[in-house]
Amino acid sequence: MTAVATATTASPTSASPSPRQVWSRTRGLLFALLLLVAAGIVLATARSGDQHGRLDPRSADKHGSRAVAELLKDRGVSVRVTTTLDDTTAATGPDTTLLVTAPNLLTPHQQDELRAATTDSAGRTVLLAADPLSVDALVPGVHASSSGPVAARAPQCSLPAARTAGDADAGGFRYTADGLDPIGCYPSGNLPTVLLVQEKSAGDTVLLGSPDLLYNNRLASHGNASLALQLLGSRPHLVWYLPSLADPSAARNDEGVDDGSGDERSFVDLIPSGWLWGTLQLAVAALLAAIWRARRLGPLVTERLPVAIRASEATEGRARLYRKANARDRAASSLRSATRTRLASLIGVSPRDAHSPSVLLPAVSARLSTAEGGLDTLLFGPEPADDAALVRLADQLDTLEREVRTS
């Protein structure tokens, strides 16, 4: 058991870090986190007035539509942004163009209300990328087929606005009409991606298979600006409808009564998407910081024990741990390793060869006055079968070392 005591007294024990040490280790991470939060707040404050979303006439980013809105205002067309169906239907009229940026977000009841309001308005309705379900509800008699790529296409039609604009970015959904006399332009696969349908009330409906020509980054390409201004500026007023999932009309049923489904939202639904993404980014940053800090493992440092411990107490403590874990293999290995190291120093074997049976065993046998059988099993054998065998092993190792010392 002496080897166990020696190993125990040599192992370092670290005291709990002081508050000053904790602050020194974490202040860099805290400063980086504070800097990240401050930068996020500054960016959110600086860009809160510029970012409004896709196809928003107030947005100046590449997928916004501020450029075409400003050009329309320069031509004397008033632009009004609406986000609810009630405000939109109230603004329709013969001198108004209604632009629906996302007809596919409307519920069936909202589509029916919008269709009823625009049918008798004698104005123009422009639908962007309306899918088959939306087209069936908003423009009866017209059908939409699968979407295709957006590319510069020739008008190939008699529509004056298209002939004046020339080539334009078109694509997306393609449309066909049954029992109507529409004008189809910018074909893709022999089907038009821009369709004008004349209504019975002297109004008309324009379907654009893709909204790309209204984006800020595409308006200056080909004839996009000319086509957009002519389609949206044919009346003195333009109502720019941005459908919203928070619109109260989305909760109304077919009888026009609010069914209360719009109020059944969880706490997560009330959290803006930006905060959810921000929380996810912070979680990823925390995980990376944890990995970074976990890899900063330096060399072992021997420290003075805060309390002096007697070798016998350390030996008994480690022995109890070994016994509780039933770790006879570790205890036997520790005893044999310590014995081999001490024997090597007594018989002139280098520490490098102290654990080599081919070098150590012949040197030990040469120092003994009588041949000892089972020397290899004693110094390099298997683990003891029980506690009694472990005690016998310790006694035999002590006896062997004593004989070598006195030989």
N, C-alpha and C positions, 0 to 999 in steps of 0.2 A: 503493500500500500504506500510505500514511500514515494514511488514514481507518481502515483496519483496526487500526493500532497505537493510534490515539486511542480507538476503541471498546473495545479490549482493556484499556487502562490504566484506563478509567473504570468497567469492570464490577466489582462488589463480589465479594469472595471471603471466605467465612465459615470460620473455624477450627472445629475439633471442639469440641463443648460440654464443659465441665469437669464432673466428678462433682457439684459443688455445683449447677450449672445443671440437670443431669439430675434430681437429687433435687427441686429446686424445681418442675420441670415435672410430675413424676409423683407427688408426695406426696399431692395431692388425690385422684387416682384410686386410689392404694393405700389411703388412709384409707377411701374409700367402699367398696372391696372388702372390707376388714377389717370394717367395720361391717355389711355385708351378710352375711358369714359368721357373725359373732357373733349377729346377729338370727336367722339360720336355726337356729343351735345352741340358742339360748334357746327359740325357738318349738317346736322338735322335743322338747326336754326337758320343756317345760311341758305339751305336749299328748300326750306319748307314752302317758300312762296313761289318757287319755280317748278316744282314737280307736282303735277296734277294727275298724270296717268296717260294711258294709251289713248290716242285719238282725241285728247282733250284740247280744245282751242286755246287754253291758257298755258299749255305746256310747251316749253322750248326745247325739250330733249328730242332725240332722233325719231322717236315713235309718237311724239306729240303732233298737234296740228295747228300750232299758233301761227305759222307762216301763212297758210291759206286763209285763216281767219282775218289776219291783218290785211291781206290783199283784198278780201271782200269788203272790209270796212273802208279801204281807200276808194273802192268803186261805188260807195254810197249804200252798201248793204248792211243793215243792222244785224248783229249776231247776238243771240240770246241763248245762254246755256241753261238747260233744265235737267233735273235729275229725278223728277217724279212724274208719273203718268198724268196726274191731274193737272199739273202746270203745263204739261206738253199739249194735251188735248184742248185746254183752254186757249192756247196761243195759236191754234191752227186757223187758217183762213185762206181766201182766194189770192191774197198778196203775200203768202208765206210759203217758204220751202221748209219742210220738216226733214231733218237728217237724223236717222236712227242708227247710232253707231254699233249697237249690239242687239239686234232683234232676237237673237237666239237666247238671250238672258230673260226675256219676258215670259211670264207664265201664260198658259192658254187663255185665261180670263183677261189678262192685260192685252194680249194680242187681239182679242175680240173687241175690247174697248177702243184700242188704237185704230183698228180697221173701221169701226163705226164712225169715229171722229174724222178720219181722213176721207172717207167715201164721199161725204157731202160738203167737204171744205172747198173744193175746186182749186186747191193748191197743188203743190208738187211734194211728193214723198220720196226720199232717197233711202234705200235700205242697203247696208253694207254687209256683205258676206252672209246673206241669209241662207240658212240650211233648208233641207226639204220640208221639215215640219213647220218652220217659220213661214216659208213661202206659201204653203197650202193655206195657212190661216190669214196671212196679210194680203196676199194677192191671189185670190181664187182663179184657177185656170192656168196658173204658171207652175211649172215643176222644176226642181233643182236636181242636178246630178252631181256625181263625185267631183271633188275639187282637183285642180291641176296646178302646175307651177306658175308662178308670176314671172312674166317676161315682157319685153317691149314687143308690142303687137300692132299690126296695121288695123285701122278701123273697119274697112271693107263693108261700109254701110252708107245709107243716105242721110243719117242724122247730121244736121248742120254743125252741132257742137263737136262731134267726133271728126268730121271732115276738116274742120278748122284746126283742131288740135293735132291731127296726124297721129303718128305713132305715140303710144302711151303704155305705161306699165299696167298690164291687165292679166287676169288669170283667176285662180281660185274656183269658186263654184260656177257651173255653166247652167243656162236656163233655156227652157222650151215653153211654149204657150199653146194651149188648145182652145180653139174657138175665138181667138183674139187676133188683132192685127198689130202685133208689136213690131218694134224696130230693134234688131239685134246687131251688135257691133263687137269688134275685137274677138273674133271667134278663136276657140281652142278646140281642136279636134272636130271641126265643123259645127260646133255649138257656141253661141255667143256667151261671152262673160259679162257683157254690159247689155241690159235689156230695158227698153222704154215701153211702157204699157199705158195707153190712153184710157182714162177713166170716163165713165158716162157723164160725170158732173163737170166736164171740161177741165178736170185736173189730170194729172198723170203720176205714174210711179216709175222710178228708175231703180233698177237693181244692179249693184256693182258686186261682181263675184269676189273681189278682193279690195280691201281698203288701202292698199299700199301707196297709191298715188296721192293720198292725202297726208302721208307722213312728211315731216319736215325734211328729212334727209333724202326724200325722193321727189319732192315737189319740183325741183329745178331740172329733173331728168326728162328728156324727150318732150312730149307735149302734155305732161301731167298737170302743170299749172293751168294751161289753157282749158283743158277738159274739166278740171275741178271748178274753175271760176264760172264756166258756162253752165255746168250742171247745178251748182249751188247758188249761183247769182242771177237766176232767171226771174226771181221775185225780189221786191225791195226788203223783205224781212227773211231772216234765216233763224229757225229754231234748232239748236244743236242739242239733241236729246242723248244724254249719257245714262242709260238704264242702270239702276242700282238695286242690289239685293236688299237694301234697307228701305226701299220704297214701300210705304204702307199699303199701296194698292196690290202688292204681291200677296198679301194675306187675305184679300177679298175672294169670296167664292163666286160661283156662277150667278148667284142672285144679288151680287154686289154687297154682301154683308161680310164684315170682318169676322173671320172664324177664330181669331186669336192665335193662330199658328205662328204669326210673326213675333209674338212675345215669348214663345217657348225657346229661349236661347240659353245655352249654358254660359258659365263664366268665361270659358275659353273663347267662345264666340265673340265676347265683348272686348277681348284684348286685340289691339291692332296687330296686323301681321308683321309689321316692322319690329315690334317688341319680341315676338316669338322668334324671329330670325336672329335678333340681337342676343337673346338668351342662348340660342343654340351656338352662336359664335363664341360667346363667353365660355360656355361649357367645353367647347373644343379647345379654346385657349387655355383653360384651366387644366385639361387633360395633358396638353403638350407641355405645360409648365411642370406638371407633376412628373412626367417622363424625363424632362430635362434635369430636374433636381434629383431624381432618383438615381441617375447615372453618375452623379458627382460623388463617387466613392474614392476617397484618398487612401493612402497607406495606413496600416494600423499604427496607432500611437500608444506607447506605454505610459500610463499615468499612475501617479502615486495613489494608493488606496486611501479613501477618506478615513478609514478606520483600520487599525492594525489587527490582523486576524492570525491567530496561531495556526501553525501547519496542521496540528492534530484536528482542530475544528474544521478546517477546510477539507481535510481528508474524510472526516465523518460526514460532512455535508454532501460531498460528491458521491460518496459511497451510498448514502440514502437515495440520491437521485438515480444512480445506476440500478439500485435494487427496486425502486418504484417502477422504473421503466423496463425492468427485467433485461438490462443491457449487459449480460455477462460477456458478450463478445467484445464490447468496447473496453470493459474493465480488464479483461485478459490481454487485449492488444496493448493497452496502456502499460500494464505491468511488464510484459515481455519486451516492449520497445525500450523502456527505461533500463531494464536489466541488460539488454544487448548493448546499449550505449555505454553503460558503466563498465561492462566486461571488456569492451573494445579498448577503452582507455587503460585498463589494467594489463592487457596482454600485447599492447603495441599495435593494434589494428586501427587504421585510419577511420575517422567518423564516417567517411563516405562508404566504407565497406562494412560498417557495423551491422547492417541489416541484410547482408549478403550471406546466405547459408554456406556457399562454397568457400568463402574466405573465413568466416567467423568460426564455424564448427571445428575445422582442423586445428585452429590456433587454440581454442578452448580445450580440446582433448589433449593437446600437447602439454598443457599446464597442470593437468590432473594427474595425481599419482596412480590412480587406478582407472581403468576404462569405465566410463559411465555409459550405460545403455540408454537409449531413448533420449539422447541429448537434443537431437533435431526436433523431436516431438515436444520437448520441454520448451525450447526457445522459439520454434516456428510452427507449433502444432495447431489443431483446431480449437474452437472455443469449448470451454467446459460444459458438461451436460447439466450440471446443477450447481447450487451455491456451495455445496460441500466440496465439489471438484474444484471450484474457483479458489476456495481457501487452501486446499492442498497444493494447487498450482503456485500460490503466493509463497507458501512455506518452502516448496522445492526450489523456487527461484532464489529465495534468500539463502538457502543452504548451498546452492551452486555458487553464488557470488562469494559467500564466506570461504568456500574451499579454494576458489581461484585466488582470493586475497592472501590466504595463508600458505599457498603452495610455493 
